[in-house]
Amino acid sequence: MLSTIALDTQVLRPGLCTGCGACQGLCPYWGSVDGRTVCFFDCERADGRCQRFCPRMPTDLDVLRKQFFPEDTILPEIGPFLGLYLTRAADESIRSKAQHGGSMTALVELALKEGFIDAAALARSQGGLNPEGVLASTAEEVRACSGSSFQVPPTLAVLNQALREDQYHKIGVVGTPCKTLAAYKMKANPLPENDNHAGNIGMVFGLFCGWGLDWDGLNALAARHADPAKVSHMDIPPSKYHSLELREDGKTVSVNLDEVTLLVRSGCRCCADMTAEFADLSIGGARSADGWDVDKGWNQIIVRSEKGRQLLDLARETGVLEFKEPMEGGLEKLKKASLGKKRTAVENLRAFTGKAEDLGYLNPSQELFKEL
């Protein structure tokens, strides 16, 4: 099957594309326009990187996990697991610009400083709107990427270009679950000719993710409730608040979540991964008994690999991160939330294919989801 035809018929047309950029930065055929993946030319190549790397092309997740993680560390709900921690950046200047506790920024900066990585593929935005993928090689460039966006930029296009150029040999990747899965598919599937230098991926940092939003739709939503040029931050509090918060000139504007969920990308409704299971470290907003006013200043971190553990231990030893004890039952709550996303994805995929036994791109891994 021709690679562009496969992606077009199995991913783009059905609305499964996540906009991650894994198919981009490889050749002139694929690109992105305002968050939408575009194929500019037909390709006659029978097997291509774009097809191999796409996170929505069929993937045997069980085989991929076992290739990179010890089987006895894998929890069915949240993937490889070596520990759960609550942390925040010790540097207040990092926290002040961060989505939550600034742990991701602090860890990527530390990884650069200590040689775990020599550059990082990140997303940079202004207040969460119109993000772009960038390659950062200094602490200042990493800090410029603080904060999150609910739009999904094709960050992996930047990674692909950097891998192709072969200038950096330990590149960090920061991304949502679709992006981290694609990064591991790159590591697992180098093509024999003109190798993509996937061995130059040094570490993968995952972001917890519920879903991404339609690019144009979020811009229009922000404009209805605030001046987009003045929005410095956006966030979605726990479900009981049922809102999207926009921070404009120091004030918080709350938008009813019913307006927001209409904008969820169709591909995100079929995602079965909440915690970025393919990563060295996965980071999200904290959940504790202290409540949202406290939690929004902290992160929860899942350690998944020995390299991830080494970096987190170093962050503790050097005082780069502050730690506090996770709440009792915190892991079980996280597993329950993650399992809920898997169930929703399975239901949506069955509705999408019209067959209970057909889970679309998850089909090679159906055993993992057969009880859902």
C-alpha positions as CSV (number, residue, x, y, z in Angstrom):
1,M,0.0,0.0,0.0
2,L,1.4,3.4,-0.9
3,S,2.4,5.4,2.1
4,T,0.5,8.6,1.4
5,I,-2.6,6.7,0.4
6,A,-2.5,4.7,3.6
7,L,-2.2,7.9,5.8
8,D,-4.8,9.7,3.8
9,T,-7.4,6.8,3.9
10,Q,-6.7,5.5,7.4
11,V,-5.7,8.6,9.3
12,L,-6.5,12.0,7.6
13,R,-9.9,11.4,6.0
14,P,-11.4,9.5,9.0
15,G,-10.3,12.3,11.3
16,L,-7.8,10.3,13.3
17,C,-4.8,12.7,12.7
18,T,-3.4,14.2,15.9
19,G,-1.3,16.9,14.2
20,C,1.8,15.6,16.0
21,G,4.1,16.2,13.0
22,A,5.7,12.7,12.9
23,C,5.1,12.6,9.1
24,Q,6.6,16.0,8.5
25,G,10.2,17.4,8.2
26,L,11.1,14.3,6.3
27,C,10.3,15.3,2.7
28,P,8.4,18.1,0.9
29,Y,5.3,16.0,0.7
30,W,3.8,16.6,4.1
31,G,3.2,19.8,6.0
32,S,0.9,21.6,8.4
33,V,-1.4,24.6,8.1
34,D,-2.8,26.0,11.3
35,G,-2.7,22.7,13.0
36,R,-4.0,20.7,10.1
37,T,-1.8,18.1,8.4
38,V,-1.6,18.5,4.7
39,C,-0.3,16.2,2.0
40,F,1.0,18.4,-0.8
41,F,1.9,15.6,-3.3
42,D,1.2,12.0,-3.9
43,C,4.0,9.6,-3.1
44,E,4.7,6.3,-4.9
45,R,7.0,5.0,-2.2
46,A,5.8,1.6,-1.0
47,D,7.1,2.1,2.6
48,G,8.0,5.4,4.1
49,R,8.8,6.9,7.4
50,C,5.6,8.9,7.5
51,Q,3.6,5.7,7.5
52,R,5.9,4.0,10.0
53,F,6.1,6.8,12.5
54,C,2.4,8.0,12.5
55,P,0.9,7.2,16.0
56,R,-2.5,6.5,14.3
57,M,-1.2,3.8,12.0
58,P,-1.6,0.3,13.4
59,T,0.9,-0.3,16.2
60,D,1.4,-3.3,18.4
61,L,1.7,-1.4,21.6
62,D,2.5,-4.6,23.7
63,V,5.5,-5.4,21.5
64,L,6.7,-1.8,21.5
65,R,6.5,-1.6,25.3
66,K,8.4,-4.8,25.8
67,Q,11.2,-3.6,23.4
68,F,11.9,-0.6,25.7
69,F,10.6,-1.3,29.2
70,P,10.9,-4.3,31.6
71,E,7.7,-6.3,31.5
72,D,7.4,-6.4,35.2
73,T,7.2,-2.6,35.5
74,I,4.2,-2.3,33.2
75,L,0.8,-1.5,34.8
76,P,-2.2,-2.0,32.5
77,E,-3.8,1.3,33.4
78,I,-0.8,3.6,33.1
79,G,2.1,1.7,31.4
80,P,5.7,1.5,32.7
81,F,5.9,2.6,36.3
82,L,8.8,3.0,38.7
83,G,7.3,5.6,41.0
84,L,4.9,8.5,41.4
85,Y,6.0,11.9,42.8
86,L,4.7,15.4,43.5
87,T,7.2,18.1,42.6
88,R,7.6,21.7,41.6
89,A,10.5,23.8,40.4
90,A,12.5,25.3,43.2
91,D,13.1,28.4,41.1
92,E,10.1,30.7,41.6
93,S,10.9,32.5,38.3
94,I,10.3,29.2,36.5
95,R,7.1,28.5,38.4
96,S,5.7,32.0,37.7
97,K,5.6,31.3,34.0
98,A,4.7,27.6,34.1
99,Q,1.5,25.8,33.5
100,H,1.6,24.3,37.0
101,G,4.7,23.7,39.0
102,G,7.3,24.2,36.3
103,S,8.7,20.7,36.8
104,M,9.0,20.0,33.1
105,T,10.9,23.2,32.4
106,A,13.2,22.6,35.3
107,L,13.9,19.0,34.3
108,V,14.6,19.7,30.7
109,E,16.9,22.6,31.7
110,L,18.7,20.2,34.1
111,A,19.0,17.5,31.5
112,L,20.6,20.0,29.1
113,K,23.0,21.2,31.8
114,E,24.1,17.7,32.9
115,G,24.4,16.2,29.4
116,F,21.4,13.9,29.4
117,I,20.4,15.7,26.3
118,D,22.1,18.3,24.0
119,A,18.9,19.9,22.6
120,A,15.1,19.5,23.0
121,A,12.2,19.5,20.7
122,L,9.5,21.6,22.4
123,A,6.4,23.7,21.7
124,R,6.4,27.4,22.2
125,S,3.3,29.6,22.3
126,Q,2.0,32.9,23.4
127,G,-0.4,32.4,26.3
128,G,-1.3,29.0,24.9
129,L,-2.4,30.2,21.4
130,N,-0.8,29.4,18.0
131,P,2.0,27.3,19.3
132,E,5.0,26.2,17.1
133,G,7.6,23.5,17.4
134,V,11.1,24.7,18.2
135,L,14.5,23.1,18.9
136,A,16.0,24.5,22.1
137,S,19.6,24.1,23.1
138,T,20.0,26.7,25.9
139,A,18.2,27.2,29.2
140,E,16.8,30.5,28.0
141,E,15.2,28.8,24.9
142,V,13.8,26.1,27.2
143,R,12.2,28.7,29.5
144,A,10.7,30.5,26.5
145,C,8.6,27.3,26.0
146,S,7.0,27.4,29.5
147,G,3.3,27.0,29.7
148,S,0.9,24.7,27.7
149,S,-1.4,25.0,24.8
150,F,-4.5,23.0,24.0
151,Q,-3.8,23.4,20.3
152,V,-1.4,20.7,19.0
153,P,1.6,22.0,17.0
154,P,3.6,19.6,14.7
155,T,6.6,19.5,17.1
156,L,7.9,16.3,15.7
157,A,8.5,18.0,12.3
158,V,11.3,19.9,14.1
159,L,12.6,16.7,15.6
160,N,12.7,15.0,12.2
161,Q,14.6,17.8,10.7
162,A,17.1,17.8,13.6
163,L,17.5,14.0,13.3
164,R,18.1,14.3,9.6
165,E,20.7,17.0,10.0
166,D,22.6,14.8,12.6
167,Q,24.0,17.9,14.5
168,Y,22.7,16.9,17.9
169,H,23.2,13.3,19.2
170,K,21.0,13.3,22.4
171,I,17.8,15.2,21.5
172,G,15.1,15.4,24.2
173,V,11.5,15.2,23.0
174,V,8.7,16.9,25.0
175,G,5.2,16.0,23.9
176,T,1.7,14.7,24.4
177,P,1.0,10.9,24.3
178,C,0.6,10.8,20.5
179,K,4.0,12.5,20.1
180,T,5.8,10.3,22.6
181,L,4.4,7.2,21.0
182,A,5.6,8.4,17.6
183,A,9.1,9.1,19.1
184,Y,9.3,5.5,20.3
185,K,8.1,4.2,16.9
186,M,10.9,6.2,15.4
187,K,13.4,4.5,17.7
188,A,12.0,1.1,17.0
189,N,11.6,1.4,13.2
190,P,14.7,2.9,11.4
191,L,14.7,2.3,7.7
192,P,17.8,0.5,6.5
193,E,18.7,3.1,3.8
194,N,19.2,6.8,4.7
195,D,18.6,6.1,8.4
196,N,16.8,8.8,10.3
197,H,19.3,8.8,13.1
198,A,16.6,7.9,15.7
199,G,19.4,6.8,18.0
200,N,20.0,10.5,18.5
201,I,16.8,10.7,20.6
202,G,18.2,11.1,24.1
203,M,15.2,11.3,26.4
204,V,11.5,11.5,26.0
205,F,9.4,13.7,28.4
206,G,5.6,13.0,28.3
207,L,2.8,15.4,29.1
208,F,-0.5,14.1,30.6
209,C,-3.2,14.9,28.1
210,G,-7.0,14.7,28.0
211,W,-7.4,16.0,24.5
212,G,-6.4,18.8,22.0
213,L,-8.7,21.4,20.5
214,D,-9.4,22.5,17.0
215,W,-6.9,25.2,16.1
216,D,-9.2,27.8,14.6
217,G,-12.0,27.0,17.0
218,L,-9.8,27.8,20.1
219,N,-8.6,31.1,18.5
220,A,-12.2,32.1,17.9
221,L,-13.3,31.0,21.4
222,A,-10.5,33.0,23.1
223,A,-11.5,36.0,21.0
224,R,-15.1,35.8,22.2
225,H,-14.1,36.0,25.8
226,A,-10.8,37.9,25.9
227,D,-8.2,39.8,23.9
228,P,-6.1,37.0,22.5
229,A,-3.1,39.3,22.4
230,K,-3.3,39.8,26.1
231,V,-3.9,36.1,27.1
232,S,-0.9,35.0,29.0
233,H,-2.1,31.6,30.3
234,M,-4.9,29.0,29.9
235,D,-5.8,26.0,31.9
236,I,-8.6,23.5,32.7
237,P,-9.2,23.0,36.4
238,P,-10.5,19.7,37.8
239,S,-13.9,18.6,36.4
240,K,-16.0,20.1,39.3
241,Y,-15.1,23.6,38.0
242,H,-16.4,22.7,34.5
243,S,-14.5,25.6,32.9
244,L,-11.5,26.7,30.8
245,E,-9.6,29.5,32.5
246,L,-8.0,32.3,30.4
247,R,-5.7,34.7,32.2
248,E,-5.8,38.2,30.7
249,D,-3.9,41.2,32.2
250,G,-3.7,39.3,35.6
251,K,-7.5,38.6,35.7
252,T,-9.0,35.1,35.2
253,V,-11.8,34.7,32.7
254,S,-13.8,31.4,33.0
255,V,-15.3,29.9,30.0
256,N,-18.0,27.2,30.4
257,L,-16.5,23.8,29.4
258,D,-19.5,23.0,27.2
259,E,-18.2,25.6,24.8
260,V,-14.8,24.0,24.9
261,T,-15.6,20.3,24.4
262,L,-17.3,21.0,21.1
263,L,-13.8,21.8,19.8
264,V,-12.1,18.6,20.8
265,R,-10.3,17.1,17.8
266,S,-11.9,13.9,16.6
267,G,-8.6,12.1,16.7
268,C,-8.2,12.9,20.4
269,R,-11.5,11.2,21.1
270,C,-9.9,7.9,20.0
271,C,-6.8,8.3,22.1
272,A,-6.3,5.6,24.8
273,D,-3.4,7.2,26.6
274,M,-3.8,9.9,29.2
275,T,-0.4,9.7,30.9
276,A,2.1,9.5,27.9
277,E,3.0,5.9,28.6
278,F,5.9,5.9,26.2
279,A,8.4,8.2,27.9
280,D,11.2,8.3,30.4
281,L,9.3,10.7,32.6
282,S,5.6,11.7,32.3
283,I,4.4,14.9,33.9
284,G,1.0,16.4,34.6
285,G,-0.9,18.7,37.0
286,A,-1.0,17.5,40.6
287,R,-4.1,16.1,42.3
288,S,-4.0,16.0,46.1
289,A,-6.2,16.4,49.2
290,D,-5.1,20.1,49.4
291,G,-7.4,21.3,46.6
292,W,-7.0,23.1,43.3
293,D,-5.6,26.3,44.8
294,V,-2.6,24.4,46.0
295,D,-2.4,21.7,43.3
296,K,-2.2,24.2,40.4
297,G,1.3,25.0,41.8
298,W,2.5,21.4,41.7
299,N,3.1,18.5,39.2
300,Q,2.8,14.8,39.5
301,I,5.5,12.8,37.8
302,I,5.6,9.2,36.8
303,V,9.0,7.7,36.5
304,R,9.1,5.1,33.7
305,S,12.8,4.3,33.0
306,E,16.1,4.1,34.7
307,K,17.3,7.2,32.9
308,G,14.2,9.1,34.0
309,R,14.9,8.0,37.6
310,Q,18.5,9.2,37.4
311,L,17.4,12.6,36.2
312,L,14.7,12.9,38.9
313,D,17.2,11.8,41.6
314,L,19.6,14.4,40.4
315,A,16.9,17.1,40.5
316,R,16.3,16.2,44.2
317,E,20.0,16.1,45.1
318,T,20.7,19.4,43.5
319,G,17.6,21.1,44.8
320,V,16.3,21.9,41.3
321,L,12.9,20.4,42.3
322,E,11.0,20.5,45.6
323,F,9.1,17.3,46.6
324,K,6.2,16.5,48.8
325,E,4.4,13.2,49.5
326,P,1.7,12.1,47.1
327,M,-1.7,11.9,48.7
328,E,-2.9,8.5,50.0
329,G,-4.6,6.7,47.2
330,G,-3.2,9.1,44.6
331,L,-1.9,6.3,42.3
332,E,-5.3,4.5,42.4
333,K,-7.1,7.7,41.4
334,L,-4.6,8.2,38.5
335,K,-5.1,4.7,37.3
336,K,-8.9,5.1,37.5
337,A,-8.8,8.3,35.4
338,S,-6.4,6.7,32.9
339,L,-8.6,3.6,32.6
340,G,-11.6,5.9,32.0
341,K,-9.9,7.5,29.0
342,K,-9.0,4.0,27.6
343,R,-12.7,2.9,27.9
344,T,-13.9,6.1,26.1
345,A,-11.3,5.5,23.3
346,V,-12.4,1.9,22.8
347,E,-16.1,3.0,22.7
348,N,-15.4,5.7,20.1
349,L,-13.2,3.4,18.0
350,R,-15.9,0.7,17.9
351,A,-18.4,3.4,16.9
352,F,-16.0,4.6,14.3
353,T,-15.4,1.2,12.7
354,G,-18.9,-0.1,13.3
355,K,-17.6,-3.4,14.6
356,A,-17.1,-4.4,18.3
357,E,-14.0,-6.4,17.5
358,D,-12.4,-3.7,15.3
359,L,-10.4,-1.1,17.3
360,G,-8.9,0.5,14.3
361,Y,-5.2,1.5,14.9
362,L,-5.3,-0.4,18.3
363,N,-6.2,-3.7,16.6
364,P,-2.7,-5.2,16.8
365,S,-2.9,-4.6,20.6
366,Q,-6.5,-5.6,21.1
367,E,-5.5,-8.0,23.9
368,L,-4.6,-5.0,26.0
369,F,-8.1,-3.6,25.6
370,K,-10.3,-6.8,25.4
371,E,-11.9,-6.3,28.8
372,L,-12.9,-2.7,28.3
